[in-house]
């Protein structure tokens, strides 16, 4: 394992070095939070793919393949579909808004009264996303170094918090590009073909496994539909995803770069399911499907290659964790703390002339949120239910007012606030009745949010014409206040 250890140590040291380099570039709020809105197509595509394909997509995707066969690809596949939909239909308009958070977009669209409630919901979602990614370090470091769970979480979490705090989005962008390359080589180019060959090829896999393992819909139509509601729609509105859209150099970059990243996700989804299916042939009686990835890596890969593939898994977890962490800190500082102090950021741009304490303030919030994430991850043993609550709140409470604001001119601030509150309360109540992991909460929560949004919007005065005019100017990228950004 000495060679494998060396690969991992070099990789982790590289992450910290890029954090230090990114600190030298992050001199303004815009540089720190959205990489100066300067990413070109190649870097944008790689970093976007890196953040959406985390530990759940890698370790969990292989586990679903082990459990259900090729149809286990649907969870990650719906993530890719969501990214494609965001890139093709919405990313250009989102990029032209020149904001930092989803709540700022709601303020611009509805007139400044929808932000703080949506900010709290978004903060809870990004916090739990960061926690679940941090917990995944325990699995990977256990395979690598045979350390206990707490030490693994502290080790992995500290590295992510360090480079994220140092350089903000610039550091995260640089590390995500490395992580994208490592994931591509480790999972797609090495683990996938090796797993298929070790399992005897596709013909042997078909001979050894039941036919439902090769049914594209074997996981069940209702499960696929729920994945679409949670993950495809979740990709459209998550702060962690939008914050990457804000880094694009142009709306064209956001559209086409995101399309490439979404297509990559579809390929990654199929690869994970095939690897899991191959693992089922080799290890038919694993106690947990989620251990399939670690087992096949540990037992079947040669020295050195094993270290690279484990680094790929670590890269997947780190990219999602760092993206969720900076999103959580951005929402906490800009949408909650600043509003509680009565300071609302309205310039939407953040030019080079911003005071240095803007960067220092956001850096402090990343550090605080990072410490909180590590402590929560240590305290929780299983956060699947907590993450489900976060996603249900996100989609049930925020999907309708966000998409309504982008697509329906008649939507009002009162309608948006009602949709957030009623959708969120409905989801929580229905989870109490049906169970946290049930499908009904998200179904009925979305329907209630939509109904209230339409009814209240039609029953209240239209949004002020001046607000809508300013909104259209921002969507078109013609706001004169952003000319220097």
N, C-alpha and C positions, 0 to 999 in steps of 0.2 A: 504493500500500500504506500510505500515511500514516494513513488513517482506520482501517485494519485494525490497524496498530500501536497506535494510540491506544486502541482497544477492548481489546486484550490487556493493555496497560500498566495501564489503569484496573482491569481485572479482577484482575490480580496484586497491585496495590496494595491493592485491597479485601480480598483474602485475608489479607494481612499485618495490615491494620487490624482485622479480626475476630479474629485471633490475639491482638492486644494487648487487645481488649475482653474476650475469653474469659479472659485471665490475671487480670482483676479479679474474675471470678466463681469461679474455681477455687481455693477456700480450704481444701478438705478433700480427702482421698483419694477419697471418693465423688464429689465434684464434678469432680475432675480426671480420674478414670478412667471414670466412667459418668454424667457430667452430672447428678449428684445423684439419679439415677433419677426424673427429673421430666418427661420429654418427653411431650407430649400427642399425640393421633392424627395431626394434620397434620404436625407436625415429625418425628415418629417415622417416618411413611410416607416422607416425602421423603428423610430421611437414610439409611434402610434401602435404598431404591431406588438412591441415589447410590453407596453402597459396593459393592453387588453388580454394578453396571453400570460397569465400568472400561474401560480401554483395549482389553482383549481383546474385550469385548462390543461396543465401538463400532467401532474400526478393524478388529479381527479379525472381528466379525460381518459387516461390509460385505465384507471379503475373502472370507469363506465364501460370501456371496451371489454375489459375482463368479465364484467357482469352481464352485459347485454350483446356483445359482439359489435358488428359494424354500426348498428343503430346507436351505440353509445357515443357516436360522434355528434349527435344532435345538440348537446349542450354548447359545445364550443362552436358548432356550425351556426347556431342562432346568434352567438356573439359576433361572428363574422358578418352575418346578414345585417345585424344592427349597425355595424360600422360602415357597411356598404350603403345602407339607407341614409345614415347621417352624412356621409361624404357626398353622395350624389344629390340629395335633396335639400340639405340644410347647412352644410359646412361653410359654403361660400358666404351666405348671409351671416352666419355666426361670426366668422372671421372678420367681416367688415364692421361689426359692432364695436370692436376695439374695447371690450370690457375685460374684467378679470374673473368674474364669477357669474354663475347662472342667475343668482338673485339680483345682480346689477342689471342683467337683461330684463328681468321682470319689472324692475323699477322703471327702466326706460320705456318699456311697452305700456305699462299700466299707470304710470304717473307717480311713482315713488312710494307706494303704500303696500307693496306685496313682498318686500324683501326679507324682513327679519324672520317671519314665520317660515318661509321657504328656506332661509339660511339655517335654521335650527334642524330642519328635516335633512337637508343636504349634509350638514355637519355630522349628524348621527350616522348617516350612510357611509360617508368617507372614513369616519373613525373606525367603524366595524370592519370595513374593507381592509384597512391597514392592520387591524388586529388579527384578522384571519390569515392574512399573508404572513404576518410575523410569527404566528403559531406554527406555520408550515416549516420554519427553520428547524424546529425540533426533529421532524422526520428526517430531514436531509443531513443535519449534523450528527444525528444518532448513527446513520449509516457510515458517515465519514470518520468520525472521531470517537464514537461510542461514549458520548457525554450525556449527562442527564438533561432533562427537558428544560429546566430553568436556565442552565448555563448556555444551552443552544439558542434559546430565545434572546438572552442578553447579548450573546456574541453577534448573532445575525442582525438583531435590531440596532445595536450600537453602531455597527458599520454603516447601515442605511441612514440612521439619524445623523451620523457624522458627515457623510458626503452631501446629504440633502441640506443640512444646516449651513455648511460652508459655502456652497455655490448655488443653492437654489435650483431653478430649472435648468441653468446651464450645466451644472454638475450632473443632474438627473438625465439630461439629454445625452451627454457624452457617455455616461455609464449605460444608458439604455441602448445606445448603438452597439456597444461592445456586447451587451447581453443579447441583443437581437442576432448578432453574428454567432455567438456561442450557442444559442438555442437552435439556430438553423443547422449548424454543423453537428451538434451533439444529438439532437432528436431526429431531424429529417435525414441527414446524410449518414449518420452512424447507427443510432439505435434502431431505426426503422428497418433497414435492410438486414442488420444482424439478427434482429428478433425474428423476422420472417424466415431466414435461412435456418436458424436454430430450431424453429418449430417444424421444419421439414418442407417449407414452401406452402403456397396457398392450397395445393391439392391435398396435402396431408392435413392442413387445418380444416378443410371442408370434410374430410373423412373422419376426423376425430371429434368434431363438435356437432351439436344439433343444428338442424337447418335454420332455426330461428336466429342463430348467431349471424346469419348472412342475409337476414331480412332487413331492408332499410328502415322499416317502420316497426321493427320488433320491440322497441322500447315502449311503444304505445302512443296512440294519437293524442290522448289527453295530456300526457307528459310533454310531448313535443309542443303542443299548443301553450302549455304553461311556460315552457322555456322561452317561447316567442314573446309572451307577455312580459316576463321578468327580464330576460337578458337582451332580446332584440330592442324592446322599448327602453330598457335601462341604458343601453348604449347611446340612445338619442338624447338623454337628459342628464347624465352623470357629470358632476363637476370635474372628476378626474379625467374624463374624456374631453369635455369642453376646454379644459385648460390646455390640453395639447393642441386642439384646434386653434386656440388663440396664439400659438407659437408660429403658425404658418406665415411665410413671407408674403403670400398673396392668396386671394380666394381660389385661384387656379391650383395653387399648391395644395390647399386644403382639400379641394375636390378630387384631384387625380392622385395625390399622394395617399389620401385616405382610401381611395378605391383599391390601390395596390395593396395597402395594409389589410383591408377587408378580405381580398382574394387570398392573401397569404394565410389568414385565419382559417379559411375554408379548407385549405390544404393541410394545415396543422391539425384541424379537427379530425380529418380522415386518418392522418398518420397516427394520432394517439389511439384511435379506436382499433386500428390494425395491430399496433403494438400490444394493446390489451388483449386482443383476440389471440395473438401468438402466445402471450403469457398464459392464457387459459389452457392451451395445449401442453405447455411445458410444466405448469404448476396448477393442476386442476383443483387442488384442495386448500388453497390459501385461506387463512382465517378471515382476512379482510381484503376486499377488492382494491382498496387504496394502497395496499402494500405491494401490488403487482409491479409498479414501476421500480421501487427500490430493490425488490427481489431479483428481477431480471437484470438490472444493472450490476448488482453485487455478484451474482452467480455466473453470468454469461459473457460479460465483456472482459477483454484483456486489459492488463495493466496499462495505465496511461489513458487509454480510451475510456475506461471506467471513470477516471477523474474528470475527463472533459465532459462526459454526459452528466455526471453529478453537478459539475459546474453549470451545465445548461439548466438543470432543475433549479439550482440556486439562483441563476440569472432570472428565470421566470418568476420566482418568488420576489426577488429584490426589485424587479422593475415595477411590479404591481404595488408592492409595499411603499416604495419611494414616491410613486405617482399619487397613491392615495394619501400619503402623509402630507405632501405639499398642498394637495387639494383641501385636506382637512384644516391645515393651518391657515390657508388663504381664506377659507370661509369663516373660520373662527375669528380672524383678525378683521377682515374687510366687511363681512356681513353681520357679525354679531357684536364684537367688542367695539368697533368703530361706531356702530349705530347706538349702542348703549351709552357711549360717550357723547352722542349727538354729532359725530363727525361722519358724514357720508361722502365717499369718494365718487365724484360725478364726472371727472375729466375723462375717464375711460381710457386714457392713453398711457400716461406715465412717460414723459420724455426724459431726456438726459439731464434736465435741470432740476429734477426732483431732489429733495434733501436726502442726505445719506441716512438719516434716522428712519426713513421709510424702509430701507433695506434692513437696518438693524432690528426694527420692530417685527418685520416678517420673519427674520432669522430667529428671533427669540420665540415667536409662536411655533415655528417648526420644532425647535428644541423642546418646548413645553409639551406639545402634542406628541412628539416622539417618545418622551419619557412616559407619558400617560399610556400610549399604545403598548409599550413594553410591559408596564405594570399590569394592565388589563389582560394582556396575552398570558402572562404568568398565572394570573388568578383564574382564568377560564380554562376548562379542560376540553370542552366541545362547543364551538361557536357556530355550528351549522344553523341552529335555530335562531341565534342572534343575528346572523347575516341574512337569514330569510326575513326576519322582522325588518331589517334595514332596507332590503330591496323592496319589500311590500310597501313600506312607507314611502320610499322614493317614487316608485311607479304609481301607486294608488293615490298619493297626494300631489305629485308634481307633474306627472305626464300631461294631464289635460290642460292646466293653465299655461304650461310652456308651449306645447304644440298649438294650443288654441291661440296664444299670443302671436305665433308665427304665421298661422293660417287663417284666422278669423278676425276680421277687423272689428266686429261688433262686441267682442269680448271686453269686459270691463274689470277694473280693479276689484270691485265688490264680488264679481263672479269668480275671479281668480282666488281671492281669499277664502270664499265659501268652498271652492273646490278643494283647496289645500286642506282646510279644516275637516270638512265632511268626509273626503276621501281618506284622510289619515285616521280619523276616529272610526270610520266604518271598517277599515282594515284591522285596526287593533281589536275592535269588538268582535269581529268575525273570527279572528285568530283565537280569541278566548273561547268562542263557541265551538268552532270546528277543529281547532288545533293549529299550531304554528305552521306545520308543514303541509296543511291542507291546501287545495287549489281554490276553494270557494272565496277566501278573503280577497285575493287579488282580482278575481272575476267581478264580484259584487262591489268591491271598493272602487274599481275603475268605472263601473256603470254609474254608481252614485255620484262620483266626482264629476263625470260628464254631464249627468242630468242637472245637478246643481249649478254647474258652470253656465250651461245654456239658459236655464230658467232665470237665475239671478242676473245674468248679463242682459237679458232681454227686458227684465223688470226694472233695471236701473238706467240712469242717463248714460248715453254713450261716452266713451273716453274723450276728454277734451281734444278739440281739433288741433291745438298747438302741440300737445303731447304726441298725437299720431303723426303730425307733420315732421316733428323732430325725429321720431322713430323711423319714418320712411327715409329721411336723410341719412340716418346712421346705417340702415340696411343697405342703402345704395352706395355707402362709402363717401358721401359728399359733405359730411359735417366739417365745417371750417375749423372748429376747435381741435380737430385731430390732424390738421395739415402738417404739423411738425413731428408727428409720431412716426 
